[in-house]
Amino acid sequence: MLRHHVCQLQTLSPQRPKPLTSSLFTQGVFNTQRDEQPSADAAESRKKLTPNSQTAFSRADREGVGFTSQRARDQLCEQLRDSGIRSEQVLQVIASTPRHLFVDQALWPHAYQNRTLPIGHGQTISQPWVVARMTELLLAKKKPQKVLEVGTGCGYQTAVLSALVPELHSAERIAELQERAKSVLNRLGIAHPQFSLSDGCWGLDVQAPFDGILVTAAPVEVPEALLDQLAVGGRLVIPAGPDGRQRLQVFDRVAENDFEQQYLDDVAFVPLKSGVIAG
Ligand code: SAH
């Protein structure tokens, strides 16, 4: 039980939507504007990145070829647009983020398909549609200045967020995944996210409050700490529910003890687990 007052705004039918359809947009529940101005930043800032490591990815690595080419990224974005993603700003970032570099080279032919892929330790990189959807939900109300991501995984969602928010903290419970993600982000010149090896069920108390929290693994019940660490006016985007019946949920903290909750798309995430696995 949540001890805060949670007002449920919208409960959509519990049937599973078609994989690439946003029930929410078709029902006009959530308003992200199609005519939003893509900020100069997104794609541009990506181009200007200056990887600071000696092992920086080459331009050829980043741009890719064939299955990993810009054409493949653009086609993925078209598919995402067709399936309800409205934020051009988010789509621009997805078009300029080399998802293939976050997964094993053997999986590169699948990197720009709308599917999850294994990243080791029984974890998966989220589907691009889910990344886009959660990101646009996080940004839909007002641009959050300080964001916590729970579940760094391979770092792809971290890379997308890092182009869109000024202060980003990312918590991961498996040291080896976190190290790998840090290395890829560093080689891409994405230096500003701050990483924490910790159990994100407890949020990140030392940095709270956050005006955005995005969780990329699913608890059965929404952790109280995450609601506590949301600033008034802030938004939490989280998949939650028992395996096979998870829903994407959005919580807006409208006052110190008041939250508005929306149940959105049916989703399938790996579980949010407790404890830390050190390297
Ligand atoms: N956004 C990531 C998703 C990875 S899968 C990506 O695209 O790669 C979910 C991640 O959440 C896994 O890396 C898993 O280890 C991590 N995770 C699960 N429970 C967690 C917890 N309590 N705290 C922090 N990370 C957690």
Residues whose N, C-alpha, C, O or C-beta is under 5 A from the ligand:
A	BS01	SAH	Q123 T124 I125 S126 V150 G151 T152 G153 C154 G155 Y156 Q157 A171 E172 R173 I174 L177 S198 D199 G200 C201 T216 A217 V270 P271 L272 K273 S274
